[in-house]
Amino acid sequence: MHDIIEADPGFHPPRPTGPARAGQSAPAAIDFVLPATPTQIAVARRQVTTCLAHWNLDRLADDAALITSELVTNAVLHAEAETITVFLVRCGTPASPRLLITVTDTSSSECMPRATPPAGLEESGRGLYILTCLTTCWGTVNSKSGKLVWAMLGMDAQ
């Protein structure tokens, strides 16, 4: 089931306080700030792939990189922001582990992203549709400091 959730403005993804479980050498979360330029889309994909390799979650790398690419692309093209922040965190429960991906920009725009079915032969407009297909759920948060778009990927995705 794919839920699109418009979260309340108080939603903020969890921040790490250290390794999530004993014996983990990599932190349970990572974030990085990038200039909001088209060249940084590839940088974001590489960062996500590298992070997932450190977490031994290579099986998620393709989907997570594509999700990140779509979110970063939307922020670069539509946000009118100078920087964007990408945040990844392993969360959920041992029985239902998840990967949360968020992209935040400082856009003051009231226009929030909405998924619509792809239109015929158009070359764009499929990003959020792809997001809907790959994730268990996703949503948006608008606040005075900007916009956050998040996506949840099940760890059992392949």
C-alpha positions in Angstrom: 0.0 0.0 0.0 1.3 3.4 -0.9 0.2 6.3 1.3 0.8 9.9 0.4 0.7 11.7 3.7 0.7 15.4 4.2 2.3 15.5 7.7 1.5 18.1 10.3 4.0 21.0 10.4 5.4 19.7 13.7 6.8 16.6 11.9 10.6 16.3 12.0 12.6 13.2 11.2 14.5 11.7 14.2 18.0 12.9 14.7 20.7 10.4 15.7 22.2 10.3 19.2 24.8 7.8 18.2 24.8 4.3 16.8 21.3 2.8 16.8 22.3 -0.6 18.1 25.3 -2.0 20.0 28.0 -3.2 17.6 27.2 -0.8 14.8 30.1 1.2 13.6 28.2 3.4 11.3 25.7 6.0 12.7 22.0 5.3 12.2 21.6 8.5 10.3 23.4 10.9 8.0 22.6 14.3 6.6 24.4 16.5 4.2 23.8 20.0 2.7 24.3 20.7 -0.9 24.0 23.8 -3.1 20.7 23.7 -4.9 22.2 23.3 -8.4 21.6 20.6 -11.0 25.2 19.3 -10.7 24.4 18.3 -7.1 21.8 15.8 -8.0 24.5 13.3 -9.0 26.4 14.1 -5.8 23.3 13.3 -3.7 22.9 10.0 -5.4 26.5 9.1 -4.8 26.3 10.1 -1.1 23.2 7.9 -0.6 24.8 4.9 -2.3 28.0 5.3 -0.3 26.0 5.6 3.0 24.0 2.5 2.2 27.1 0.6 1.4 28.5 1.5 4.9 25.3 0.3 6.4 25.5 -3.0 4.4 22.2 -2.0 2.7 23.5 -2.2 -0.9 20.3 -4.0 -1.9 18.4 -0.7 -1.3 20.9 1.5 -3.1 19.2 1.7 -6.5 15.8 2.5 -5.2 17.1 4.9 -2.5 19.4 6.7 -5.1 16.5 7.1 -7.5 14.1 8.4 -4.7 16.8 10.9 -3.6 17.5 11.9 -7.2 13.8 12.7 -7.7 13.4 14.6 -4.5 16.6 16.6 -5.0 15.7 17.3 -8.6 12.3 18.7 -7.5 14.0 20.9 -4.9 16.6 22.2 -7.4 14.1 22.9 -10.1 11.2 24.3 -8.1 12.3 25.5 -4.6 14.2 28.7 -5.4 16.5 27.9 -2.5 20.3 28.3 -2.2 20.8 25.0 -0.4 19.1 21.7 0.2 19.6 19.2 3.0 19.4 15.4 2.4 18.8 13.2 5.5 18.8 9.4 5.7 17.9 7.4 8.8 17.4 3.8 9.6 14.2 3.6 11.6 11.2 1.4 12.3 11.3 -1.8 14.4 13.4 -4.9 14.2 10.4 -6.7 12.7 9.7 -3.9 10.2 12.9 -1.9 9.5 12.6 1.2 7.3 14.8 3.8 5.6 13.6 7.4 5.8 14.8 9.8 3.2 14.1 13.5 3.5 15.0 16.5 1.3 14.6 19.9 2.9 14.8 23.3 1.1 14.3 26.8 2.4 11.6 27.6 -0.2 8.9 29.9 1.0 6.6 28.6 -1.7 3.2 27.4 -0.7 3.2 25.0 -3.6 3.7 21.5 -2.3 4.5 18.6 -4.6 1.6 16.4 -5.7 1.8 13.1 -7.6 -0.2 12.9 -10.8 -0.3 10.1 -13.4 2.3 10.6 -16.1 1.0 12.5 -19.1 1.4 10.6 -22.4 4.8 11.3 -24.0 5.8 14.1 -21.7 9.5 13.9 -20.7 8.9 15.2 -17.2 6.3 14.9 -14.5 7.0 11.3 -13.5 9.2 11.9 -10.4 6.5 11.7 -7.7 4.7 8.9 -9.5 8.0 6.9 -9.4 8.2 7.9 -5.7 4.7 6.5 -5.1 5.7 3.2 -6.8 8.9 2.7 -4.9 8.0 3.7 -1.3 5.7 2.4 1.4 4.6 6.0 2.0 5.8 9.6 1.4 4.6 13.1 2.4 5.4 16.7 2.7 5.8 19.2 5.5 5.6 23.0 5.0 6.9 25.3 7.6 8.1 28.9 8.0 11.7 27.7 7.4 10.9 25.8 4.2 9.6 22.6 2.8 10.5 19.0 3.7 9.6 16.1 1.4 10.1 12.6 2.9 9.8 9.1 1.7 9.8 5.8 3.6 11.5 2.7 2.0 11.0 -0.7 3.4 14.3 -2.5 4.1 12.9 -5.6 2.5 12.6 -3.8 -0.9 14.6 -5.4 -3.6 
